[in-house]
Amino acid sequence: MSLKRSHSAGIRTSFSSGSDSGSKLGRQELYDELKRLAQSGQVFAPVDIALAIGAGEALVSRSLLGLAAEGYLEKVNTGQYRATPFAEIPQAEFIKALARASKTDSTRQRDLSEIGRLKQNNDVMRAKLLTAIAERDHYLAALKQHGIDPGPVPVPTPPEPSAAAQNPPSPVPTGAGSPTPSGEGGVGNP
């Protein structure tokens, strides 16, 4: 073996031995840390847990994202979580959930994040609708208080008919050899 090869092999092993501590995720350490955070109720980031348990941030981040998708963590903001749903989770269930979460593919993650975004949008729109209803009720009450009749409830206008509905297809003419529906005038009918 040449000096060059042995020198590069020594460098490679020194780099790999330093990164082993962050390449594994201790399930027990993660479980204990999430239980502690669930009891305190504080918001945390993946880097906080990675530093607390001595694991790689990317691995912790992926695990937390999967656990949030499974419903065991509450995703507060981008990269921030709350462990309140985690307070009553037994360790056996956590291990199964962590195994499922680590197997989630990128398409499922994208779908789950899209579902989360749509749920959040739904909540925003519901709040806006409830605000508009409360505003309407307020103004109706003010009108009635002053003795003003608000009038009938407006009826939504029906949509304009489409071009196909305006020009219905013409009926299919009956042939000379087929009997008409009334049985008159066709060939062979008296």
Secondary structure, 3 states (H helix, E strand, C coil): CCHHHHHHHHHHHHHHHHHHHHHCCCHHHHHHHHHHHHHHCCEECHHHHHHHHCCCHHHHHHHHHHHHHHCCCEEEECCEEECHHHHHCCHHHHHHHHHHHHCCCHHHHHHHHHHHHHHHHHHHHHHHHHHHHHHHHHHHHHHHHCCCCCCCCCCCCCCCCCHHHHCCCCCCCCCCCCCCCCCCCCCCCC
